[in-house]
Every structure is written in C-alpha cells, then in structure tokens.
Amino acid sequence: MNSEPVETRFHGMGVSPGIARGPIQVMRDELEEIDRCPIDPSQVPAEIGRFESALVQTRIQILEMQQKIAEAIGTKDAGIFDAQKFCASWRPSTLMSKPSFMR
C-alpha cells in the first residue's frame, strides 16, 4: 500500500505574488440551498438591528486587520481591505432595497 500523499493541483487567478502552501478551501460553483426562516413582521426591526450590529462588528474587525497588516508590511498592502470596508459600510436600508436581498 502506498502511503505517499497524492498531489492535487489547483489552478486559478493569484491575488498576490508568491507561492502558498497549506490548507485550502475549495469553493463550488453549484448553489447550495438556503435555509428559509420566515419571521413575523413585528420581528423585522429587531432583525434589522441585529444586521446593523453585525455590520458594525465587521467594520471593526476589518479595520483591526488592516491596521495589523499596515504595521507589519506597510499601508500599501493593507489597502487590500478597502473593498471589504466599503461593502461593510453600506446601510441596511440600501441593501434591503435590492430585490435580490429580499428573496
């Protein structure tokens, strides 16, 4: 029995220069079923509040990561988080006005 690990090569677009080794997560193209959890209309304000709190926490975490990267390797490389900060700065009312969000 051969106990040598089998090499699997993944091809894709690099997001930064260099070679990486380590665990990966394979993203699939097929859509997974989303669990639907209907709520009573009276619960909508509380759910919006939870969503807003999650966005605030996300912005805080992104800023913390960006600061650590800036200190470690420079502000230019830390700019990779700018797009995530932009998305996390959207107001829930802006997101919820999109038909795809309300499905």
DOVEX-489122 format. One record per residue: residue number from 1; x, y, z negated of N, C-alpha, C in turn. Coordinates in nm, 4 decimals, padded with zeros to 6 digits. Layout:
N
ATOM drennu n_u n_v n_w ca_u ca_v ca_w c_u c_v c_w
ATOM NUM X Y Z X Y Z X Y Z
...
//
This chain:
103
ATOM drennu n_u n_v n_w ca_u ca_v ca_w c_u c_v c_w
ATOM 1 00.0856 -00.1182 00.0000 00.0000 00.0000 00.0000 00.0894 00.1234 00.0000
ATOM 2 00.0582 00.2189 00.0860 00.1368 00.3412 00.0997 00.0852 00.4456 00.0016
ATOM 3 00.1690 00.4867 -00.0944 00.1258 00.5853 -00.1936 00.1672 00.7269 -00.1573
ATOM 4 00.2279 00.7423 -00.0410 00.2711 00.8757 00.0023 00.1490 00.9597 00.0409
ATOM 5 00.1443 01.0854 -00.0051 00.0276 01.1689 00.0277 00.0179 01.1958 00.1777
ATOM 6 -00.1034 01.2046 00.2244 -00.1287 01.2345 00.3649 -00.1329 01.3861 00.3817
ATOM 7 -00.0621 01.4348 00.4816 -00.0618 01.5797 00.5065 -00.1802 01.6176 00.5944
ATOM 8 -00.2510 01.7191 00.5543 -00.3599 01.7744 00.6338 -00.3244 01.9170 00.6663
ATOM 9 -00.3331 01.9536 00.7926 -00.3007 02.0911 00.8326 -00.4295 02.1669 00.8618
ATOM 10 -00.4361 02.2864 00.8090 -00.5486 02.3749 00.8330 -00.4986 02.4915 00.9152
ATOM 11 -00.5756 02.5297 01.0120 -00.5377 02.6417 01.0980 -00.6394 02.7527 01.0799
ATOM 12 -00.5905 02.8747 01.0768 -00.6800 02.9880 01.0601 -00.6037 03.1167 01.0774
ATOM 13 -00.6644 03.2236 01.0384 -00.6031 03.3548 01.0507 -00.5409 03.3926 00.9169
ATOM 14 -00.4146 03.4304 00.9207 -00.3469 03.4713 00.7993 -00.3933 03.6083 00.7541
ATOM 15 -00.4009 03.6293 00.6255 -00.4392 03.7601 00.5727 -00.3203 03.8351 00.5154
ATOM 16 -00.2073 03.7668 00.5051 -00.0850 03.8320 00.4599 00.0320 03.7478 00.5091
ATOM 17 00.1493 03.8082 00.5215 00.2634 03.7327 00.5712 00.3106 03.6293 00.4695
ATOM 18 00.3752 03.5250 00.5195 00.4338 03.4262 00.4300 00.3677 03.2908 00.4404
ATOM 19 00.4183 03.2017 00.3609 00.3684 03.0646 00.3558 00.3163 03.0415 00.2147
ATOM 20 00.2038 02.9746 00.2051 00.1466 02.9451 00.0739 00.1351 02.7950 00.0574
ATOM 21 00.1592 02.7494 -00.0617 00.1410 02.6086 -00.0953 00.0573 02.6025 -00.2219
ATOM 22 -00.0361 02.5112 -00.2226 -00.1176 02.4969 -00.3416 -00.2581 02.4556 -00.3071
ATOM 23 -00.3448 02.4535 -00.4053 -00.4836 02.4120 -00.3815 -00.5540 02.5103 -00.2876
ATOM 24 -00.6420 02.4590 -00.2065 -00.7216 02.5433 -00.1176 -00.8687 02.5116 -00.1381
ATOM 25 -00.9504 02.5992 -00.0895 -01.0936 02.5737 -00.0897 -01.1380 02.5764 00.0553
ATOM 26 -01.1964 02.4689 00.1013 -01.2418 02.4587 00.2392 -01.3835 02.5128 00.2467
ATOM 27 -01.4016 02.6148 00.3294 -01.5333 02.6747 00.3464 -01.6029 02.6061 00.4636
ATOM 28 -01.7245 02.5741 00.4483 -01.8013 02.5054 00.5519 -01.8861 02.6050 00.6300
ATOM 29 -01.9103 02.5741 00.7550 -01.9936 02.6600 00.8382 -02.1423 02.6377 00.8143
ATOM 30 -02.1786 02.5175 00.7739 -02.3206 02.4909 00.7577 -02.3746 02.5653 00.6343
ATOM 31 -02.4961 02.6101 00.6465 -02.5588 02.6849 00.5375 -02.6130 02.5892 00.4330
ATOM 32 -02.5933 02.6238 00.3090 -02.6467 02.5419 00.2017 -02.7825 02.5974 00.1602
ATOM 33 -02.8641 02.5107 00.1089 -02.9965 02.5510 00.0639 -02.9829 02.6392 -00.0589
ATOM 34 -03.0542 02.7473 -00.0610 -03.0521 02.8394 -00.1736 -03.1700 02.8083 -00.2639
ATOM 35 -03.1418 02.7941 -00.3929 -03.2496 02.7714 -00.4890 -03.3330 02.8983 -00.4998
ATOM 36 -03.4609 02.8856 -00.4853 -03.5529 02.9986 -00.4985 -03.6116 02.9981 -00.6387
ATOM 37 -03.6090 03.1130 -00.7013 -03.6631 03.1269 -00.8371 -03.7602 03.2440 -00.8382
ATOM 38 -03.8849 03.2200 -00.8007 -03.9814 03.3297 -00.7997 -03.9952 03.3906 -00.9388
ATOM 39 -04.0111 03.5208 -00.9414 -04.0305 03.5899 -01.0690 -04.1592 03.6700 -01.0623
ATOM 40 -04.2121 03.6975 -01.1771 -04.3312 03.7798 -01.1884 -04.2928 03.9251 -01.1586
ATOM 41 -04.3803 04.0007 -01.0932 -04.3480 04.1408 -01.0648 -04.3057 04.2211 -01.1885
ATOM 42 -04.3554 04.1826 -01.3045 -04.3181 04.2544 -01.4268 -04.1709 04.2321 -01.4643
ATOM 43 -04.1082 04.1287 -01.4076 -03.9688 04.0976 -01.4373 -03.8707 04.1705 -01.3444
ATOM 44 -03.9214 04.2333 -01.2399 -03.8340 04.2966 -01.1404 -03.7407 04.4012 -01.2033
ATOM 45 -03.7893 04.4938 -01.2854 -03.6974 04.5930 -01.3435 -03.5826 04.5300 -01.4235
ATOM 46 -03.6125 04.4265 -01.4992 -03.5073 04.3603 -01.5770 -03.4062 04.2917 -01.4858
ATOM 47 -03.4536 04.2318 -01.3772 -03.3630 04.1660 -01.2832 -03.2757 04.2683 -01.2114
ATOM 48 -03.3316 04.3821 -01.1770 -03.2522 04.4882 -01.1160 -03.1461 04.5361 -01.2147
ATOM 49 -03.1818 04.5472 -01.3404 -03.0854 04.5845 -01.4438 -02.9717 04.4840 -01.4556
ATOM 50 -03.0053 04.3553 -01.4505 -02.9017 04.2513 -01.4548 -02.8091 04.2636 -01.3348
ATOM 51 -02.8682 04.2900 -01.2190 -02.7902 04.3038 -01.0959 -02.6974 04.4247 -01.1053
ATOM 52 -02.7491 04.5379 -01.1543 -02.6666 04.6579 -01.1700 -02.5526 04.6324 -01.2685
ATOM 53 -02.5795 04.5621 -01.3767 -02.4751 04.5291 -01.4742 -02.3667 04.4419 -01.4103
ATOM 54 -02.4089 04.3478 -01.3270 -02.3116 04.2617 -01.2587 -02.2246 04.3433 -01.1637
ATOM 55 -02.2842 04.4397 -01.0936 -02.2060 04.5248 -01.0038 -02.1050 04.6089 -01.0816
ATOM 56 -02.1457 04.6631 -01.1955 -02.0540 04.7425 -01.2782 -01.9380 04.6549 -01.3244
ATOM 57 -01.9686 04.5360 -01.3752 -01.8638 04.4450 -01.4214 -01.7707 04.4058 -01.3071
ATOM 58 -01.8264 04.3850 -01.1896 -01.7449 04.3514 -01.0722 -01.6496 04.4647 -01.0378
ATOM 59 -01.7003 04.5876 -01.0386 -01.6135 04.7035 -01.0100 -01.4999 04.7137 -01.1113
ATOM 60 -01.5298 04.6908 -01.2378 -01.4275 04.6956 -01.3423 -01.3204 04.5893 -01.3157
ATOM 61 -01.3624 04.4679 -01.2849 -01.2672 04.3599 -01.2595 -01.1818 04.3891 -01.1363
ATOM 62 -01.2425 04.4430 -01.0312 -01.1669 04.4758 -00.9100 -01.0643 04.5841 -00.9405
ATOM 63 -01.1040 04.6877 -01.0137 -01.0100 04.7948 -01.0493 -00.8947 04.7414 -01.1339
ATOM 64 -00.9249 04.6517 -01.2269 -00.8188 04.5927 -01.3097 -00.7209 04.5126 -01.2246
ATOM 65 -00.7735 04.4306 -01.1325 -00.6859 04.3532 -01.0451 -00.6030 04.4447 -00.9559
ATOM 66 -00.6670 04.5484 -00.9024 -00.5972 04.6408 -00.8149 -00.4831 04.7104 -00.8897
ATOM 67 -00.5086 04.7496 -01.0140 -00.4051 04.8144 -01.0945 -00.2880 04.7201 -01.1205
ATOM 68 -00.3178 04.5943 -01.1533 -00.2115 04.4964 -01.1784 -00.1269 04.4745 -01.0526
ATOM 69 -00.1927 04.4648 -00.9383 -00.1198 04.4462 -00.8120 -00.0349 04.5688 -00.7823
ATOM 70 -00.0913 04.6877 -00.8026 -00.0170 04.8119 -00.7777 00.1080 04.8180 -00.8641
ATOM 71 00.0959 04.7802 -00.9904 00.2106 04.7821 -01.0812 00.3142 04.6766 -01.0433
ATOM 72 00.2678 04.5620 -00.9952 00.3590 04.4518 -00.9653 00.4295 04.4674 -00.8307
ATOM 73 00.3545 04.5064 -00.7265 00.4169 04.5083 -00.5938 00.3922 04.6363 -00.5154
ATOM 74 00.3178 04.7300 -00.5702 00.3005 04.8585 -00.5045 00.1570 04.8880 -00.4650
ATOM 75 00.1277 05.0173 -00.4559 -00.0095 05.0606 -00.4270 -00.0533 05.0260 -00.2858
ATOM 76 00.0395 05.0214 -00.1921 00.0007 04.9887 -00.0545 -00.0634 04.8501 -00.0486
ATOM 77 -00.0008 04.7515 -00.1126 -00.0556 04.6162 -00.1128 -00.1825 04.6053 -00.1970
ATOM 78 -00.1946 04.6895 -00.2971 -00.3146 04.6873 -00.3813 -00.4360 04.7402 -00.3049
ATOM 79 -00.4129 04.8065 -00.1936 -00.5230 04.8590 -00.1129 -00.6118 04.7518 -00.0548
ATOM 80 -00.5680 04.6254 -00.0620 -00.6493 04.5149 -00.0100 -00.7840 04.5067 -00.0815
ATOM 81 -00.7927 04.5638 -00.2008 -00.9166 04.5585 -00.2783 -01.0134 04.6730 -00.2461
ATOM 82 -00.9739 04.7659 -00.1600 -01.0599 04.8809 -00.1295 -01.1946 04.8404 -00.0706
ATOM 83 -01.1954 04.7416 00.0188 -01.3223 04.6985 00.0794 -01.4148 04.6368 -00.0256
ATOM 84 -01.3577 04.5583 -00.1164 -01.4399 04.4979 -00.2216 -01.4959 04.6052 -00.3147
ATOM 85 -01.4148 04.7059 -00.3444 -01.4637 04.8154 -00.4298 -01.5789 04.8876 -00.3603
ATOM 86 -01.5652 04.9071 -00.2291 -01.6702 04.9752 -00.1540 -01.8012 04.8965 -00.1626
ATOM 87 -01.7951 04.7662 -00.1392 -01.9171 04.6844 -00.1440 -01.9777 04.6819 -00.2841
ATOM 88 -01.8928 04.6775 -00.3853 -01.9427 04.6730 -00.5227 -01.9958 04.8081 -00.5689
ATOM 89 -01.9731 04.9131 -00.4903 -02.0222 05.0455 -00.5296 -02.1612 05.0744 -00.4743
ATOM 90 -02.2147 04.9854 -00.3901 -02.3482 05.0065 -00.3355 -02.4515 05.0036 -00.4461
ATOM 91 -02.5505 05.0861 -00.4323 -02.6608 05.0883 -00.5285 -02.7554 04.9725 -00.4970
ATOM 92 -02.8132 04.9100 -00.5976 -02.9084 04.8022 -00.5722 -03.0224 04.8450 -00.4802
ATOM 93 -03.0664 04.9707 -00.4910 -03.1762 05.0154 -00.4044 -03.1339 05.0138 -00.2578
ATOM 94 -03.0072 05.0409 -00.2298 -02.9573 05.0351 -00.0922 -02.9560 04.8913 -00.0436
ATOM 95 -02.9077 04.8013 -00.1270 -02.9021 04.6608 -00.0880 -03.0412 04.6027 -00.0697
ATOM 96 -03.1316 04.6361 -00.1611 -03.2651 04.5773 -00.1568 -03.3511 04.6334 -00.0453
ATOM 97 -03.3074 04.7434 00.0169 -03.3840 04.7971 00.1294 -03.3582 04.7171 00.2568
ATOM 98 -03.2586 04.6307 00.2538 -03.2260 04.5468 00.3694 -03.3192 04.4251 00.3695
ATOM 99 -03.3856 04.3994 00.4835 -03.4785 04.2861 00.4897 -03.4125 04.1533 00.4537
ATOM 100 -03.2860 04.1334 00.4912 -03.2206 04.0062 00.4629 -03.1996 03.9858 00.3142
ATOM 101 -03.1885 04.0928 00.2372 -03.1687 04.0820 00.0931 -03.2959 04.0338 00.0243
ATOM 102 -03.4094 04.0703 00.0770 -03.5359 04.0409 00.0106 -03.5924 03.9032 00.0471
ATOM 103 -03.5265 03.8312 00.1381 -03.5786 03.6990 00.1753 -03.5640 03.5989 00.0648
//
